[in-house]
Amino acid sequence: MNIGIRDLARILRARIAVFDPVLLVAIALLATLSLVTMYSAAYNFPGRFEGHLRNLLIAFVVMWAAASVPPAWMMRAAVPLFIGGIALLVAVALFGDISKGARRWLNLGFGRIQPSELLKIATPLLLAWYFQRREGGLRWFDFLISACLLAIPVALIIRQPDLGTALLVLAAGGTVIFLGGLSWKVIAGLLTAGAAAMPLIWTLLHDYQRQRVLTLIDPSTDPLGKGFHIIQSTIAVGSGGLFGKGWMQGTQAHLEFIPERTTDFIFAVFSEEFGLLGNLLLLAIYMLLITRGLLIAARASNEFTRLFAGALTLIFFVYAFVNMGMVSGILPVVGVPLPLMSYGGTAMVTLGLGAGLLMSIARHRSLVQS
């Protein structure tokens, strides 16, 4: 059967219509900047640029597929996705690969995955589903149950140990609980209790985690060891000046002073080559993405989509804030990638999934209204 030009155009429009225009523009701009920066950062890493391009394309396909999923399907997937994610975390604890002193990866034979990334989506999804089911009849014990559900993946991820990812999962799930109606009095009490428990928390931290905090306070105490990352990254950020040194002209990056420059510290490469003006452009793009996500959450059609969209948006914010903060030397180094910029397959696909789910929420709200 022959397909006419009009039929083909109609099919293409239907496929493209799943994308939210504002989010698509923001993500396309980030992808462009990431490819430009990665080409420079990975100049002596054979296959790294090609791998980054492949990860971006896979994330785009996942985003398109997720944008086509109705919110009702998300609700049905909440429980099995969360249980599956917890099972994978348990499998990591039992059979996971150890890399750089942490057991975070699960070898599937054809490749490795980091299951903790899945919980960044699965945890707020489950909590949003739970609050939707309890809408209109929330009691104090519902918040207790939701806190226990949140504590399960956080505890398993901390055990790996992976404090950065645990904090991201905690922030995403905590956002759902907060937006679900948690009292400000309870929040104030939790913050007070947290502050009082800091001495105990300090004793529970691993040695390398305590060292990161101490290094943040004074990196010069170990300039060739623990403080090397922060010192070199802040030099790169500051040396970019107003306009930057130019693409492929970053001396800190190309003389290999910046560790992990294609992953966690790619912002240092970007800052050195494109300067303050480049950073302002990057911040504006992230602000566009986050603002659009908050608008989608505010205009969501029901409690489930409102809570889930808010949590998804916070994931992008926390990723960007923590990464830029640690590269700039104002936060400890916790191994959080820069959204859609850093090299990494699992994190890239997770963010693509999150962006696609946001687009689905926005699209189906407009369908309901019309």
C-alpha positions in Angstrom: 0.0 0.0 0.0 1.4 3.3 -1.1 1.7 6.1 1.5 1.1 9.6 0.1 3.0 12.7 1.1 0.1 14.0 3.2 -0.1 10.7 5.0 3.6 10.7 5.7 3.4 14.3 6.9 0.5 13.4 9.2 2.5 10.5 10.7 5.5 12.7 11.3 3.5 15.4 12.9 1.9 12.8 15.3 5.4 11.6 16.2 6.8 15.1 16.7 3.7 16.2 18.6 4.8 14.2 21.7 7.6 16.6 22.4 7.1 19.7 24.5 8.6 22.6 22.4 10.2 24.5 25.3 11.8 21.4 26.8 12.9 20.1 23.4 14.7 23.4 22.7 16.4 23.4 26.1 17.6 19.8 25.7 18.7 20.3 22.1 20.8 23.3 23.2 22.3 21.3 26.1 23.1 18.4 23.7 24.8 20.8 21.3 27.0 22.4 24.0 27.8 18.9 25.4 29.0 17.6 22.1 31.2 20.7 21.5 32.6 20.5 25.0 33.1 16.7 24.9 35.0 16.9 21.6 37.6 19.1 23.4 37.6 17.3 26.8 37.9 13.8 25.2 40.7 14.7 22.7 42.9 11.9 24.0 40.2 9.4 25.0 39.7 7.2 22.0 36.0 6.5 21.4 34.8 8.7 24.2 33.2 11.4 22.0 31.6 8.7 19.8 30.3 7.0 23.0 28.9 10.3 24.2 27.1 10.9 20.9 25.7 7.3 21.1 24.5 7.9 24.7 22.8 11.2 23.6 21.0 9.4 20.8 19.8 6.6 23.0 18.6 9.2 25.6 16.7 11.0 22.8 15.0 7.8 21.7 14.1 7.0 25.4 12.8 10.5 25.8 10.6 10.1 22.7 9.3 6.8 23.9 8.6 8.1 27.4 6.8 11.2 26.0 4.4 8.8 24.3 3.5 7.0 27.5 0.2 8.2 29.1 0.3 9.1 32.8 -2.1 6.2 33.5 0.6 3.8 32.3 3.1 5.5 34.6 0.8 4.8 37.6 0.5 1.2 36.6 4.3 0.9 36.3 5.0 2.6 39.6 5.0 -0.5 41.9 6.7 -3.0 39.6 9.3 -0.5 38.6 10.1 0.3 42.3 10.2 -3.4 43.3 12.4 -4.2 40.3 14.8 -1.3 41.1 15.1 -2.5 44.7 15.8 -6.1 43.5 18.5 -4.7 41.3 20.0 -2.8 44.2 20.0 -6.0 46.3 21.7 -7.8 43.3 24.4 -5.1 43.2 25.0 -5.6 46.9 25.4 -9.4 46.4 27.0 -9.7 42.9 27.9 -6.2 41.8 31.3 -5.1 40.3 33.6 -3.2 42.5 35.2 -0.1 41.0 37.2 2.5 42.8 36.3 1.0 46.2 32.5 1.1 45.6 30.1 -1.7 44.5 27.7 0.2 42.3 27.6 -1.6 39.0 25.8 -4.7 37.8 27.3 -6.7 35.0 24.7 -8.1 32.6 27.1 -9.8 30.2 26.5 -7.4 27.3 27.2 -4.4 29.4 27.1 -2.8 32.9 24.3 -0.8 34.4 24.1 1.3 37.6 20.7 0.4 39.1 20.8 3.3 41.6 20.1 5.7 38.6 16.7 3.9 38.0 15.6 4.7 41.6 15.9 8.4 40.9 12.8 7.9 38.7 11.2 4.9 40.4 11.2 6.3 43.9 9.3 9.6 43.3 7.1 7.7 40.9 6.0 5.2 43.6 5.5 8.0 46.2 3.4 10.1 43.7 1.3 7.0 43.0 0.9 6.4 46.8 -0.3 10.0 47.5 -2.6 9.8 44.5 -4.2 6.7 46.0 -4.5 8.4 49.4 -5.8 11.7 48.0 -8.4 13.3 50.2 -7.8 10.9 53.1 -4.2 11.6 54.1 -3.2 10.9 57.7 0.0 11.3 59.7 0.9 7.6 59.2 0.8 8.0 55.4 3.8 10.4 55.6 5.5 7.8 57.9 4.8 5.0 55.4 6.1 7.2 52.5 9.3 8.0 54.5 9.9 4.3 55.1 9.5 3.6 51.4 12.0 6.4 50.6 14.4 5.1 53.2 14.7 1.7 51.6 16.5 2.7 48.3 18.4 5.5 50.1 19.9 3.0 52.6 20.8 0.5 49.9 22.5 3.2 47.8 24.5 4.6 50.8 25.7 1.1 51.5 27.4 0.8 48.1 28.6 3.6 49.0 27.3 6.3 46.7 26.4 9.3 48.8 25.8 11.6 45.8 23.1 9.3 44.2 21.6 8.6 47.6 21.2 12.4 48.2 19.6 12.8 44.8 17.1 9.9 45.5 16.4 11.4 48.9 15.8 14.9 47.4 13.5 13.5 44.6 11.4 11.4 47.0 11.4 14.2 49.7 10.0 16.6 47.2 7.0 14.3 46.6 6.4 14.0 50.3 6.8 17.8 50.8 4.4 18.6 47.9 2.1 16.0 49.2 1.3 18.2 52.1 3.9 17.6 54.8 3.5 20.1 57.6 6.0 22.9 58.0 6.2 22.1 61.7 7.3 18.6 60.8 9.9 19.9 58.3 11.3 22.3 60.9 11.5 19.5 63.5 13.3 17.2 61.0 15.8 20.0 60.1 16.4 20.6 63.8 16.9 16.9 64.5 19.2 16.7 61.5 21.3 19.5 62.7 21.5 18.0 66.2 22.5 14.6 64.7 25.4 16.0 62.7 28.0 14.8 65.1 26.6 11.3 64.9 26.3 11.5 61.1 29.9 12.6 61.0 31.0 9.4 62.8 29.0 7.3 60.4 30.6 8.7 57.3 33.3 6.8 55.5 36.9 8.1 55.8 36.9 9.4 52.2 33.6 11.2 52.7 34.9 13.0 55.8 38.1 13.8 53.9 36.1 15.4 51.1 34.4 17.7 53.6 37.7 18.7 55.2 39.2 19.2 51.8 36.4 21.5 50.8 37.2 23.7 53.9 40.9 23.8 53.1 42.0 22.0 49.9 45.6 23.3 50.4 46.1 20.8 53.2 46.6 18.1 50.5 47.2 19.9 47.2 48.6 16.8 45.4 46.1 14.3 46.9 42.6 14.9 48.1 42.6 18.6 47.3 43.9 18.2 43.7 40.4 17.9 42.1 39.0 21.1 43.7 42.2 23.2 43.3 42.6 22.3 39.6 38.9 22.7 38.8 38.7 26.1 40.5 41.8 27.3 38.6 40.2 26.2 35.3 36.9 27.9 36.1 38.6 31.2 37.2 41.2 31.2 34.3 38.4 31.3 31.7 37.7 34.9 32.5 34.9 36.7 30.8 35.1 35.3 27.3 37.1 32.1 27.9 40.3 30.8 26.3 38.5 29.5 23.2 37.3 26.1 22.0 40.0 23.5 22.2 42.3 26.1 23.9 41.9 25.1 27.5 45.3 24.6 29.0 44.1 23.0 32.3 42.1 20.4 30.3 44.6 19.8 27.5 47.6 19.6 29.8 45.6 17.0 31.8 45.4 18.9 35.1 41.6 18.4 35.4 40.8 14.9 36.6 37.6 13.2 35.3 37.2 16.0 32.8 34.8 14.1 30.6 32.5 13.1 33.5 32.0 14.9 36.8 34.3 17.8 36.0 33.3 18.6 32.5 31.9 22.0 33.7 35.5 23.0 34.5 36.5 22.4 30.8 33.4 24.3 29.6 34.2 27.2 32.0 37.8 27.5 30.9 37.1 27.5 27.2 33.9 29.6 27.2 34.3 31.8 30.3 31.7 33.6 32.3 29.5 34.4 29.3 29.4 30.7 28.4 28.5 29.8 32.0 25.7 32.4 32.0 24.3 30.9 28.7 24.5 27.4 30.3 22.7 28.6 33.4 20.0 30.3 31.3 19.4 27.0 29.5 19.1 25.1 32.7 16.8 27.7 34.1 14.6 27.5 31.0 14.4 23.7 31.5 13.7 23.9 35.2 11.1 26.8 34.9 9.3 24.9 32.2 9.2 21.8 34.4 7.8 23.8 37.3 5.1 25.2 35.1 4.2 21.7 33.9 3.9 20.6 37.6 1.8 23.6 38.5 -0.6 23.0 35.7 -0.8 19.2 36.0 -4.2 17.6 35.7 -4.1 15.6 39.0 -2.2 14.9 42.2 -0.1 12.2 40.7 1.2 14.2 37.8 1.7 17.3 39.9 3.9 15.5 42.4 5.8 13.5 39.9 6.5 16.4 37.6 7.7 18.4 40.6 10.1 15.7 41.6 11.4 15.2 38.0 12.1 18.9 37.7 14.0 18.9 41.0 16.2 16.1 39.8 17.5 18.3 37.0 18.0 21.2 39.4 19.9 19.2 42.0 22.1 17.6 39.4 23.1 21.0 38.0 23.4 22.8 41.3 25.5 20.1 43.0 27.8 19.5 40.0 28.5 23.2 39.5 28.9 23.7 43.2 31.5 21.0 43.6 33.4 22.0 40.5 33.5 25.6 41.7 34.7 24.5 45.2 31.6 25.5 47.2 30.3 21.9 47.8 32.1 18.6 48.5 33.0 16.4 45.6 30.2 13.7 45.6 30.4 12.4 42.0 27.2 13.9 40.5 27.3 14.5 36.7 26.3 17.6 34.9 22.8 17.0 33.3 23.1 16.0 29.6 26.7 17.3 29.6 28.8 14.7 31.4 29.8 11.4 29.9 27.8 8.4 31.2 25.3 6.1 29.7 23.0 5.2 32.6 22.7 8.8 33.9 22.1 10.1 30.4 19.3 7.6 29.7 17.8 8.3 33.2 17.7 12.0 32.4 16.2 11.4 29.0 13.6 9.2 30.6 12.8 12.0 33.1 12.5 14.6 30.4 10.2 12.4 28.3 7.9 11.8 31.3 7.7 15.5 31.9 6.7 16.0 28.2 4.1 13.3 28.5 2.5 15.0 31.6 2.5 18.3 29.7 1.0 16.8 26.6 -1.8 14.8 28.2 -2.8 17.8 30.3 -3.5 19.7 27.1 -5.3 16.7 25.6 -7.6 16.5 28.7 -8.3 20.3 28.5 -9.2 20.1 24.8 
